[in-house]
Amino acid sequence: MESTDGNDAKSEQRLKSAAALKSFMLKSSTESKLNLYDHLSRVLLKVMDEHPDNAVDVIEDVSREVKRSTLRDLPQTTAAELLAEQQRLLFSRPEEADQEEELEMQRVFLALKQLVESQGLPRCRLWGKILGTESSYIVAEAEYREGEEEEENTEEAAEDEERDVEKEMNPLPQSAYRPPPTVPKEALGTGANKFAFYVCKEPGLPWVKLPSVSPAQITGARQIRKFFTGTLDTPIVSYPPFPGNEANYLRAQIARISAGTQVSPQGFYQAGEEEGDEEDETPRDSFEVNPDFEGVPVAEMAESLSTWVHHVQHILQQGRCTWVNLAVKPGDDSNEEGEGEEKEEEPDEPEPEMSSVLTSQHALAVLRSNLWPGAYSYASGKKFENIYVGWGLKYSGEGFSQAVPPLPQKEYPSGPEITEALDPSVEEEQVLKEALEEQQAPRKRWMTQTTRRRRMTTERT
């Protein structure tokens, strides 16, 4: 009885092992979707049907043929299917990142609306976003209100009066050095100060108006490269020294970016009527929308840069958009036609790109600046816009090299009466002493002889 029970237990164990092995062999592959049980069954059936010679040697080839018979040719994709696959993205829902960008833009537009209502601005638009190491700046461009120029001039006059009072109370020694004349700042509403700029760190936070920019600040910003921190009152530590804090540096960079990147379709703007005679060759600061503009086709704007024009004045090397002759007094009405304007050479700009290559009906022509990375211009029909999103730094392909310090100035004229001679060594003094003794030896002998003769004459007498 015990042996019979043992045989039954072994048979049951074998059956379980066989069932487990069969279930393992029936497990399908994740790549080919086949299982080992069916594959071995087909291989054995093929061997039974064909009875190949040396079956053990060709079993691998038989297995390969059986596996190859289960494969199918890839279906040929037509052009219509490829186009449908590309256009499927147009009907898909945006991802979370796109939704966050849409929410951010909605908050920015609400913040701009709040700015216009609180400040009473006649016109305002989103200029762009300048990134910083600690926080970023959302920049809004607005037109000046009437009367702001008088307030600005009043503040400057008060500052000048305070400086004069301090000089009278604490007189300092006068220096003979005369600094070069200061380039005057452009009036509000003209040149680099044509628009007012407001910044905020996040939508909903208070907007802060940036001060007007001066030519000295623009010239200083060209000579340095500094990342923004996100705090307007941060001092700018650099060489050459920058005349102002981060708010002034930010305003100078905004003026430079606007002058170098803001473009529009050709014919969208026309010169203002208040500019004077047409024969005047001075750059025009005022422009208005051309009511007869019919728009430029997107295909033409994407083919050539000749359909794009700069509508913002360039900033000259002087730091102003219009040249001022510092040698002429403010009240002098002398002719300044001999002063020519020198504009910076502009690098080759890339060809515009189409925003959509599938359906050109709703496409936009996009222009990207290589000189200021982050500046974009896009247009379609009668609409266009300029925007900047970047670090606020100009591209420098060769690497940035700091300005070389100037040569030190002479404090006083050098002359022999103040020039110190080098002290001679002991050997040099001994040689000089011997040379002097040799020169004085004949004179000493003559003096000695003369003295003896006088004595002899005295004794005789």
C-alpha positions as CSV (number, residue, x, y, z in Angstrom):
1,M,0.0,0.0,0.0
2,E,2.8,2.4,0.9
3,S,4.6,1.9,-2.5
4,T,1.3,2.4,-4.4
5,D,0.7,5.7,-2.5
6,G,4.3,6.8,-3.3
7,N,3.8,6.1,-7.0
8,D,0.6,8.1,-7.1
9,A,2.3,11.1,-5.4
10,K,5.1,11.0,-7.9
11,S,2.7,10.8,-10.9
12,E,0.7,13.8,-9.5
13,Q,3.9,15.8,-9.1
14,R,5.0,14.9,-12.6
15,L,1.6,16.0,-13.9
16,K,1.9,19.3,-12.1
17,S,5.4,19.9,-13.4
18,A,4.2,19.1,-16.9
19,A,1.3,21.5,-16.6
20,A,3.6,24.2,-15.3
21,L,6.0,23.6,-18.1
22,K,3.2,23.7,-20.7
23,S,1.8,27.0,-19.2
24,F,5.4,28.4,-19.4
25,M,5.7,27.4,-23.0
26,L,2.3,28.9,-23.8
27,K,3.5,32.3,-22.6
28,S,3.6,34.7,-25.5
29,S,6.6,36.9,-26.3
30,T,6.3,40.6,-25.9
31,E,8.0,41.3,-29.2
32,S,6.9,38.6,-31.7
33,K,3.6,37.7,-29.9
34,L,4.4,34.0,-30.4
35,N,4.9,31.2,-27.8
36,L,7.3,28.4,-27.6
37,Y,4.7,25.6,-27.5
38,D,3.1,26.5,-30.8
39,H,6.5,27.1,-32.4
40,L,7.9,23.7,-31.4
41,S,4.7,22.0,-32.5
42,R,5.0,23.6,-36.0
43,V,8.7,22.6,-36.2
44,L,7.9,19.0,-35.3
45,L,5.1,18.8,-37.8
46,K,7.3,20.2,-40.5
47,V,10.0,17.5,-39.7
48,M,7.3,14.8,-39.8
49,D,6.0,15.9,-43.1
50,E,9.3,16.5,-44.9
51,H,11.6,13.9,-43.3
52,P,14.8,15.9,-44.0
53,D,18.2,14.2,-44.0
54,N,20.3,14.9,-41.0
55,A,17.4,16.5,-39.2
56,V,19.5,17.3,-36.1
57,D,21.8,19.5,-38.3
58,V,19.1,21.4,-40.0
59,I,16.7,21.9,-37.1
60,E,17.8,25.5,-36.7
61,D,17.0,26.3,-40.3
62,V,13.6,24.6,-40.0
63,S,12.9,26.7,-36.9
64,R,13.9,29.9,-38.8
65,E,11.7,29.1,-41.7
66,V,8.7,28.3,-39.4
67,K,9.2,31.6,-37.6
68,R,9.6,33.5,-40.9
69,S,6.3,32.0,-42.2
70,T,4.4,33.8,-39.4
71,L,5.7,37.2,-40.4
72,R,3.8,39.6,-42.7
73,D,5.0,42.4,-45.0
74,L,4.7,46.0,-43.7
75,P,1.8,47.8,-45.2
76,Q,2.7,50.5,-47.7
77,T,1.8,54.0,-46.3
78,T,0.2,56.3,-48.8
79,A,0.8,60.0,-49.1
80,A,-2.7,60.7,-47.8
81,E,-2.1,58.6,-44.7
82,L,1.2,60.5,-44.1
83,L,-0.6,63.8,-44.4
84,A,-3.4,62.6,-42.1
85,E,-0.8,61.5,-39.5
86,Q,0.8,65.0,-39.6
87,Q,-2.5,66.8,-39.4
88,R,-3.7,64.6,-36.5
89,L,-1.7,66.9,-34.1
90,L,-4.0,69.8,-35.1
91,F,-7.0,68.0,-33.6
92,S,-5.2,66.8,-30.4
93,R,-5.7,68.5,-27.1
94,P,-2.8,70.6,-25.8
95,E,-0.5,69.2,-23.2
96,E,-0.2,70.5,-19.7
97,A,2.8,72.8,-20.6
98,D,0.7,74.5,-23.3
99,Q,-2.1,75.0,-20.9
100,E,0.2,76.6,-18.4
101,E,1.5,79.0,-21.0
102,E,-2.1,79.9,-22.0
103,L,-2.9,80.6,-18.3
104,E,0.3,82.7,-17.9
105,M,-0.6,84.8,-21.0
106,Q,-4.2,85.3,-19.7
107,R,-2.7,86.6,-16.4
108,V,-0.4,88.9,-18.2
109,F,-3.2,90.4,-20.3
110,L,-5.3,90.9,-17.1
111,A,-2.2,92.7,-15.5
112,L,-1.9,94.9,-18.6
113,K,-5.5,95.8,-18.3
114,Q,-5.0,96.7,-14.7
115,L,-2.0,98.9,-15.6
116,V,-3.9,100.8,-18.3
117,E,-6.9,101.5,-15.9
118,S,-4.7,102.5,-12.9
119,Q,-2.3,104.8,-14.8
120,G,-4.7,106.1,-17.5
121,L,-2.4,105.2,-20.4
122,P,-3.5,106.0,-23.9
123,R,-1.9,102.9,-25.4
124,C,-0.1,99.9,-23.9
125,R,1.2,96.6,-25.2
126,L,3.3,93.6,-24.0
127,W,6.9,94.3,-24.9
128,G,8.3,91.0,-23.7
129,K,9.9,89.2,-20.8
130,I,13.5,89.5,-19.6
131,L,14.8,86.6,-17.6
132,G,16.8,87.0,-14.4
133,T,18.8,84.9,-12.0
134,E,16.4,85.4,-9.1
135,S,13.2,86.5,-10.8
136,S,12.2,87.8,-14.3
137,Y,10.7,91.1,-15.5
138,I,7.5,91.3,-17.5
139,V,7.9,94.5,-19.6
140,A,5.0,96.7,-20.8
141,E,5.5,99.5,-23.4
142,A,3.2,102.5,-23.1
143,E,2.8,106.0,-24.6
144,Y,3.6,109.0,-22.4
145,R,0.7,110.9,-21.0
146,E,0.4,114.7,-21.5
147,G,2.3,116.7,-18.9
148,E,4.8,114.0,-17.9
149,E,7.7,115.9,-19.6
150,E,7.2,118.9,-17.3
151,E,7.3,116.7,-14.2
152,E,10.5,115.1,-15.4
153,N,12.1,118.5,-16.1
154,T,11.0,119.8,-12.6
155,E,12.6,116.9,-10.9
156,E,15.9,117.3,-12.8
157,A,15.9,121.1,-12.0
158,A,15.4,120.3,-8.3
159,E,18.4,117.9,-8.4
160,D,20.6,120.5,-10.1
161,E,19.6,123.1,-7.4
162,E,20.6,120.6,-4.7
163,R,24.0,120.0,-6.3
164,D,24.6,123.7,-6.5
165,V,23.7,124.2,-2.8
166,E,26.1,121.4,-1.8
167,K,28.9,122.9,-3.8
168,E,28.4,126.3,-2.2
169,M,28.3,124.8,1.3
170,N,31.3,122.4,0.8
171,P,33.7,124.0,-1.6
172,L,36.3,121.5,-2.9
173,P,39.7,122.2,-4.4
174,Q,39.3,122.9,-8.1
175,S,41.0,120.4,-10.5
176,A,42.6,121.4,-13.8
177,Y,41.0,118.4,-15.5
178,R,38.0,119.2,-17.6
179,P,35.8,116.3,-18.4
180,P,34.3,115.9,-21.9
181,P,30.9,117.6,-22.4
182,T,27.9,115.5,-21.3
183,V,25.6,114.4,-24.1
184,P,22.1,115.7,-23.3
185,K,19.3,113.3,-22.7
186,E,16.6,113.1,-25.4
187,A,13.2,114.6,-24.5
188,L,10.3,112.4,-23.4
189,G,8.4,111.1,-26.4
190,T,11.3,111.3,-28.8
191,G,14.3,109.0,-29.7
192,A,15.2,106.4,-27.1
193,N,12.7,107.9,-24.7
194,K,9.8,107.7,-27.1
195,F,7.9,105.3,-24.9
196,A,7.5,104.6,-21.2
197,F,8.2,101.2,-19.8
198,Y,6.7,99.5,-16.8
199,V,7.9,96.2,-15.3
200,C,6.6,93.7,-12.8
201,K,7.9,90.4,-11.5
202,E,4.7,88.4,-11.7
203,P,1.2,89.2,-13.0
204,G,-0.8,90.8,-10.2
205,L,2.1,92.4,-8.5
206,P,2.5,96.2,-8.6
207,W,3.9,97.7,-11.8
208,V,7.0,99.9,-11.5
209,K,7.8,102.6,-14.0
210,L,11.4,102.6,-15.3
211,P,13.3,105.9,-15.5
212,S,14.1,107.6,-18.8
213,V,17.4,106.5,-20.4
214,S,20.4,108.8,-20.9
215,P,23.1,108.5,-23.6
216,A,25.7,107.8,-21.0
217,Q,23.7,104.8,-19.8
218,I,23.3,103.4,-23.3
219,T,27.0,103.9,-24.0
220,G,27.9,102.2,-20.7
221,A,25.5,99.3,-21.4
222,R,27.3,98.6,-24.6
223,Q,30.6,98.1,-22.8
224,I,29.5,95.5,-20.2
225,R,27.6,92.2,-20.0
226,K,25.6,91.6,-16.8
227,F,22.8,89.2,-16.0
228,F,19.7,90.7,-14.4
229,T,18.9,89.7,-10.8
230,G,15.3,90.7,-10.7
231,T,15.7,93.5,-8.2
232,L,15.6,97.0,-9.6
233,D,17.7,98.7,-6.9
234,T,20.6,96.3,-7.3
235,P,23.9,98.2,-7.9
236,I,25.8,97.4,-11.1
237,V,29.3,96.4,-10.2
238,S,31.3,96.4,-13.5
239,Y,34.1,98.0,-15.4
240,P,33.8,100.5,-16.9
241,P,31.5,101.8,-14.1
242,F,27.8,101.9,-15.1
243,P,26.0,105.2,-14.3
244,G,23.1,103.8,-12.4
245,N,21.5,100.7,-10.9
246,E,19.7,97.7,-12.4
247,A,16.6,99.8,-13.3
248,N,18.7,102.1,-15.4
249,Y,20.6,99.1,-17.0
250,L,17.3,97.4,-17.7
251,R,16.0,100.6,-19.4
252,A,19.1,100.9,-21.5
253,Q,19.0,97.3,-22.7
254,I,15.3,97.7,-23.6
255,A,16.1,100.8,-25.7
256,R,18.9,98.9,-27.5
257,I,16.8,95.8,-28.2
258,S,13.9,97.9,-29.4
259,A,16.1,99.9,-31.8
260,G,17.7,96.8,-33.2
261,T,14.9,94.3,-33.5
262,Q,11.5,96.0,-34.0
263,V,10.4,95.6,-37.6
264,S,7.1,95.8,-39.5
265,P,5.8,94.9,-43.0
266,Q,6.8,97.4,-45.6
267,G,4.1,100.0,-46.1
268,F,2.4,99.5,-42.8
269,Y,3.7,102.8,-41.4
270,Q,4.1,106.2,-43.1
271,A,5.9,109.3,-42.0
272,G,4.0,111.8,-39.9
273,E,2.9,115.1,-41.4
274,E,4.5,117.2,-38.7
275,E,8.1,116.4,-39.6
276,G,8.6,119.4,-41.9
277,D,9.9,119.5,-45.4
278,E,10.6,116.4,-47.4
279,E,14.1,117.7,-48.2
280,D,15.1,117.4,-44.6
281,E,17.5,114.4,-44.3
282,T,17.3,114.1,-40.5
283,P,15.8,110.8,-39.3
284,R,12.1,110.8,-38.8
285,D,10.9,110.1,-35.3
286,S,7.2,110.2,-35.8
287,F,5.2,107.7,-37.9
288,E,1.6,106.7,-38.2
289,V,-0.4,103.7,-39.6
290,N,-0.9,103.8,-43.3
291,P,-4.7,103.6,-43.9
292,D,-4.1,102.4,-47.5
293,F,-2.0,99.4,-46.5
294,E,-3.5,96.3,-48.0
295,G,-1.2,93.8,-46.4
296,V,1.7,91.6,-47.8
297,P,1.1,88.0,-48.6
298,V,2.7,85.6,-46.1
299,A,4.5,83.7,-48.9
300,E,6.3,86.9,-50.0
301,M,7.3,87.8,-46.5
302,A,8.7,84.4,-46.0
303,E,10.8,84.5,-49.2
304,S,12.7,87.7,-48.8
305,L,13.7,90.3,-46.2
306,S,12.9,93.2,-48.6
307,T,9.3,93.1,-47.3
308,W,10.4,93.9,-43.8
309,V,11.5,97.4,-42.6
310,H,12.8,98.9,-39.3
311,H,10.3,101.4,-38.1
312,V,12.3,102.4,-34.9
313,Q,15.2,104.7,-35.1
314,H,18.7,103.3,-34.7
315,I,20.8,104.4,-31.7
316,L,24.0,106.2,-32.8
317,Q,27.4,105.8,-31.2
318,Q,26.7,109.0,-29.2
319,G,23.9,107.2,-27.3
320,R,21.1,109.2,-29.0
321,C,18.8,108.6,-32.0
322,T,19.5,112.1,-33.3
323,W,23.0,113.5,-33.5
324,V,23.8,116.6,-31.3
325,N,26.8,118.8,-32.0
326,L,28.4,119.3,-28.6
327,A,30.7,122.1,-30.0
328,V,27.8,124.3,-30.7
329,K,26.1,126.2,-27.9
330,P,22.4,125.7,-27.3
331,G,21.6,129.2,-28.5
332,D,23.7,129.0,-31.7
333,D,21.8,128.5,-34.9
334,S,24.8,127.3,-37.0
335,N,24.4,124.9,-39.8
336,E,25.0,121.2,-38.9
337,E,24.7,119.7,-42.3
338,G,28.4,118.6,-42.2
339,E,27.7,116.2,-39.3
340,G,27.0,112.8,-40.8
341,E,25.3,110.0,-38.9
342,E,27.2,106.8,-38.5
343,K,25.1,103.8,-38.2
344,E,26.3,100.4,-37.0
345,E,26.7,97.7,-39.6
346,E,23.8,95.3,-39.2
347,P,24.6,91.6,-39.5
348,D,23.1,89.4,-42.1
349,E,19.6,88.4,-40.9
350,P,18.2,84.9,-41.6
351,E,15.3,84.3,-44.0
352,P,11.9,84.4,-42.5
353,E,10.2,81.1,-41.7
354,M,6.6,80.0,-42.1
355,S,4.8,79.0,-38.9
356,S,3.0,76.2,-40.7
357,V,4.1,74.3,-43.7
358,L,0.9,72.2,-44.0
359,T,-1.8,74.8,-44.6
360,S,-0.5,78.2,-45.6
361,Q,-3.9,79.8,-45.3
362,H,-3.6,80.4,-41.6
363,A,0.2,80.5,-41.5
364,L,2.3,83.4,-40.1
365,A,5.7,84.7,-41.3
366,V,8.1,84.6,-38.3
367,L,11.4,86.6,-38.2
368,R,14.0,85.7,-35.6
369,S,16.9,88.0,-34.7
370,N,20.4,86.5,-34.5
371,L,21.8,89.7,-33.0
372,W,19.5,89.7,-30.0
373,P,18.5,86.0,-29.2
374,G,15.0,85.9,-28.0
375,A,13.6,88.7,-30.3
376,Y,10.8,87.6,-32.7
377,S,8.6,89.4,-35.2
378,Y,5.6,87.8,-36.8
379,A,3.1,89.0,-39.3
380,S,0.0,87.9,-41.3
381,G,-1.9,90.1,-43.6
382,K,-2.5,93.5,-41.9
383,K,-1.4,92.3,-38.5
384,F,2.1,92.1,-37.0
385,E,3.8,92.2,-33.6
386,N,7.2,92.3,-32.0
387,I,8.1,90.5,-28.8
388,Y,11.2,89.6,-26.9
389,V,11.8,86.8,-24.4
390,G,15.4,86.3,-23.3
391,W,18.2,87.3,-21.0
392,G,18.6,90.8,-22.4
393,L,22.1,90.2,-23.7
394,K,23.5,90.8,-27.2
395,Y,25.0,87.8,-29.1
396,S,28.8,87.8,-29.0
397,G,30.2,85.0,-31.1
398,E,33.9,85.7,-30.4
399,G,33.4,85.9,-26.7
400,F,33.1,89.0,-24.5
401,S,36.3,90.9,-23.8
402,Q,36.3,93.6,-21.1
403,A,37.2,97.2,-22.0
404,V,40.9,98.0,-21.5
405,P,41.6,100.7,-18.8
406,P,42.8,104.0,-20.2
407,L,46.4,105.2,-19.8
408,P,47.0,107.1,-16.5
409,Q,47.0,110.9,-17.0
410,K,50.1,113.0,-16.1
411,E,49.6,114.7,-12.8
412,Y,52.3,117.4,-13.4
413,P,54.8,118.2,-16.1
414,S,58.1,116.4,-15.7
415,G,61.3,118.5,-15.5
416,P,64.9,118.4,-14.3
417,E,64.1,120.4,-11.1
418,I,61.9,117.6,-9.8
419,T,63.6,114.6,-11.3
420,E,65.6,112.6,-8.8
421,A,69.0,111.2,-9.9
422,L,70.2,107.7,-9.0
423,D,72.6,107.5,-6.1
424,P,76.1,106.3,-7.2
425,S,77.8,103.2,-5.8
426,V,81.0,103.3,-3.7
427,E,83.1,102.2,-6.7
428,E,81.7,105.0,-8.8
429,E,82.4,107.6,-6.1
430,Q,86.0,106.4,-5.8
431,V,86.5,106.7,-9.6
432,L,85.0,110.1,-9.6
433,K,87.2,111.3,-6.7
434,E,90.3,110.1,-8.5
435,A,89.3,111.9,-11.7
436,L,88.7,115.1,-9.8
437,E,92.1,114.8,-8.1
438,E,93.8,114.4,-11.4
439,Q,92.1,117.5,-12.8
440,Q,93.0,119.5,-9.7
441,A,96.6,118.4,-9.4
442,P,98.1,121.0,-11.9
443,R,96.2,123.8,-10.2
444,K,97.4,122.7,-6.8
445,R,101.1,122.7,-8.0
446,W,100.7,126.2,-9.5
447,M,99.1,127.5,-6.3
448,T,102.0,126.0,-4.2
449,Q,104.6,127.6,-6.4
450,T,102.8,131.0,-6.3
451,T,102.6,130.9,-2.6
452,R,106.4,130.1,-2.3
453,R,107.3,133.1,-4.5
454,R,105.2,135.4,-2.5
455,R,106.9,134.3,0.7
456,M,110.4,134.7,-0.8
457,T,109.5,138.2,-1.9
458,T,108.3,139.1,1.5
459,E,111.4,137.8,3.2
460,R,113.7,139.9,1.0
461,T,111.7,143.0,1.6
